[in-house]
Amino acid sequence: MSISLEIKNNKKLLVAFLSLLLLSVFSLKIVNAKSDDTKIYIDVPYSTQQVDGKLNYQGWVMSEYKNAKVKVYVDGEEQ
């Protein structure tokens, strides 16, 4: 399963991918975003936390874009 987050402001800007690794541990990769423009943080689950069953996650995004939107995709489908 792969999970991706997308921030949009007039055009699509792919910001981060979350992917389940061995034993369901998360890895966060920041792509296509200047470090000063957009920051994304996943607070829960922790990077070393194992996840079993239903997935619950919490995080936040800080962006210079005034009307930015966050969309969550699971296996390529918007949630």
C-alpha positions in Angstrom: 0.0 0.0 0.0 1.3 3.5 -0.7 -0.1 6.8 0.6 0.7 10.1 -0.9 -0.2 13.7 0.1 -0.7 16.5 -2.4 -0.8 20.2 -1.8 -2.5 22.2 -4.5 -2.4 25.9 -5.3 -3.5 26.5 -8.9 -1.4 23.6 -10.1 -0.7 20.2 -8.5 2.4 20.1 -6.4 3.3 16.7 -5.2 4.7 17.1 -1.8 5.2 13.9 0.0 4.9 10.1 -0.3 4.3 7.8 2.6 4.9 4.2 2.0 4.4 1.2 4.3 7.7 -0.6 4.7 8.5 -4.0 6.2 6.5 -4.5 9.5 4.3 -1.5 8.6 6.8 1.2 9.6 6.5 4.6 7.8 9.1 6.4 5.8 8.6 10.0 4.7 10.1 11.5 1.6 9.8 15.1 0.6 9.7 15.7 -3.2 9.1 18.6 -5.6 9.0 21.2 -2.8 11.5 23.8 -2.0 12.5 23.6 1.6 11.3 27.2 2.3 8.0 26.8 0.5 6.3 23.8 2.1 6.9 21.6 5.1 5.0 18.5 6.0 5.2 16.6 9.3 3.6 13.3 10.3 3.3 13.2 14.1 1.5 9.8 14.4 2.6 7.1 13.7 6.2 7.7 14.7 8.8 6.7 12.2 9.7 3.6 14.3 6.2 2.7 15.3 4.6 -0.5 14.1 1.0 -0.2 12.8 -1.4 -3.1 12.8 -5.0 -3.1 11.6 -6.7 0.3 11.0 -4.4 3.1 10.1 -4.7 6.4 12.0 -2.3 9.2 11.4 -1.9 12.8 12.4 0.3 15.6 11.0 0.4 19.1 9.7 1.5 21.2 6.8 3.1 24.6 6.7 3.1 26.4 3.4 3.6 29.9 2.0 0.7 29.3 -0.3 -2.3 31.1 1.1 -5.1 28.8 -0.2 -3.2 25.5 -0.2 -5.2 22.3 0.1 -4.1 18.9 1.4 -5.4 15.8 -0.3 -4.7 12.2 0.8 -4.3 9.4 -1.6 -4.2 5.7 -0.7 -3.1 3.3 -3.5 -3.6 6.2 -6.0 -7.2 6.9 -4.9 -8.2 10.1 -3.3 -9.7 9.6 0.2 
